[in-house]
Amino acid sequence: IQFVKERIEAGETYPPPRIPDVLQAYADPINTASQLRQICSDYGIEFVSYSTLGTQHRSRTENPVLSSAVVNRLAEKHQRSGAEVVLSWALQNDMSVIPRSSKKEHIAELARLLIDPTFLDPDDLEAMDTLSADYVGEL
C-alpha cells in the first residue's frame, strides 16, 4: 500500500498504480493479524485468511487453536465443531476464509456455515478474543 501511495505521489502512471483488491495472509484466534486487517479495512481491501484453524502452529504437539478450552466450550454450547466455531469467529471479524478438506464429512460440516455463518454471540466473540492473550510470547 505504501508503495502504491509513493507512486501516486510521484506522479507515476505506468503501469497505473492501484491498491490491491485482496490480501491473503494467515490469521487465527491466536495470531489475529489485527493490524494488517485494520489496514485492509482502511483501504477497502478484502482480507482472506488461510490456516485459520491453526495449522501453521506445527512446532507444538497439538493444535493450540482447535484444542483450546474456549473453542471446545463454544463448540459444545452451539453443538458445532471446533472448526465451525473458529471459522465463524473469522467470518464475524470480516475475514474471508479458505478452509480445505479432502474428507466428505468435514466438507459437509463446514457447509453448514453457508447457512448460518454468524452463530457466535458477542460474549462468545469476546471469549475467542482472549486466545491471543493466552499465547503471548509462546508461539
N, C-alpha and C positions, 0 to 999 in steps of 0.2 A: 504494500500500500504506500509506504514511504517512497519507494522507487517511482511509482506512478505519479505521486504528488510532485516529486522533484522534476520529472519530465514535463509535466503540465506547466509548472512554474518557469521552467527553462524555455518554454515555447516549442518544445519538440512536437512534431506532428506525424512523423513516420517511423515505424508503424504507429497508428493512433494509440495514444496511451489510454488504457481503460482499467478500471477496477475489476478484479475478478468477480464472477458471479457466485462461485462456490469455493470454499476452503475445506479440505479434508484433513483431519488430524485426529489422533486418538484422544479420547476422553472417557472417563468413567467416574463413579461416585467418589473415588479416592483421588484421582488426578483429573480434576474437573475442567481444566483448560479455561477457567473463568475469564482471565484477561484476554485471551485470544477470542473467546466467544463474544466478549464485550466489543472488541474491535470490529468483529464481523457485524454485530448488531448496529454499531455506529455507522458503518458504511453500507448497510443493506446487502451484506454478503451472507449467503446460506452457509451455515456451519454443519458439516457432515462428519459425524463421529464414527470411527471404527474402533474395534477392540473394546466396545462399550461394556462388555460383560467381564472385563478384567483379564483377558487372555494375555496381555502384554506383561503381566507380573509373573514371568516364568521362573524367576530366581527363588520363589517361595515354594514350599511343599504343597500348599493348596491355594486355590484361587481366593485371594482375600476379599474380592467383591462378592462372589456367589456363596462363599462360606460365612459371610458376615451375619452376625446375630440379628442385626437390624433388617437386612434383606430377607432373612428366613422368617422373622416375625411378621413382616408385612406380607410375605407370600402366604403364610398361614391365615392371616387376617382376611385377605382378599380371595383366598382359595385360588391362587395363581402360582406359577413357578417363580423361582428367583430371577430367572432371565426376563420374564414378563415384568416383574417389578422394576428391574434395572432399566429396561428399555422404556417403560412408561415414564420413569424419572427423567430419562434423557429427552423424550418427546415433550414432556411437560416443561422442560427447560429449554425449549426452542431449538433442539438439535434434531437433525435428520440422522437416521441410523442405518447401518448396513449389517444386519445380522446375517450370519451364514450358518448353514447346517446341511448335512447330507442325509440326516435321519428324518424320515417322514413324520414321526411323532413330534419332533421338535419344530418342524415346519408348520404342522397343523396347530401346535400350541401357540406359536408366535403369530399365526394368522389371526388369532383372537384379538390381537392388538389393532387389527384393521377395523374391527367393530367397536371396540371400547379401549382406545389408547390412553385415556386420561383418568384412570380409576383411582389414582392416589389422591388423598385429600391433603390440604395444607399442612396438617400435622405430620402426615407420612413424608411429605417432601422435606419438611424440616428435619425429621429423623434421618433421612437419607443424606442430607447435607452435613451431618455430623461425621460421616465416614471419612471425609478428607482430613479432618482434625485428628482422628484416631491414629493416622499413619504418618503424621508429620515427622520427617527425618528418618523414617524407617525404610522407605522404598527408593 
